[in-house]
């Protein structure tokens, strides 16, 4: 039987749906074609070898979904796969939080896909999946992703030193978050009506420089 997952999420041309094993070939092709574009932001394993075994990756993501600790999506634009978005590290109980990670193909950049997808996923996490807090951690050098959280009004919460192993080394990350109380009308609705606080995601000038 197919794995039952969250209902597809959509706004305009942008949609999120649960990843499927048959997506492996398309996603692997996109990752290889976008190697130079994605490598600076790509999670790696200390001392490990970067793997492009997308079938294995999808199996692991779907197992996390079965275990209730992740919601692995593909991002689509007009029905075409444009990238991935994962709600991962889901914690229940007294925390009820998760983290969002994503990548989008270079040929789809600049079409508003990522902020729309992040807004859709965060709204679903709050309204359907029972979560209270969503976090996004971004390398200080990743200007495009910093613009995403600023557009959506994610709140800046500080610098995490050498937080995630990215592109072969431990990298500093800025942390941003929202809670349900921040967005009673929803992230997407707030953004679409231009009410997201643009200063919420601004990194203070007094913040220590990354090391």
Secondary structure, DSSP 8 states (H G I E B T S, - for coil): --------EEETTEEEEE--GGGHHHHHHHHHHTHHHHGGG-B--TT------HHHHHHHHHHHHHTTSEEEEEEEETTEEEEEEEEEEEE-TTT-EEEEEEEE-GGGTTSSHHHHHHHHHHHHHHHTS---EEEEEE-TT-HHHHHHHHHHT-EEEEEEEEEEEETTEEEEEEEEEEEGGGGTT-HHHHHHTT-S-TTTT---TTS----
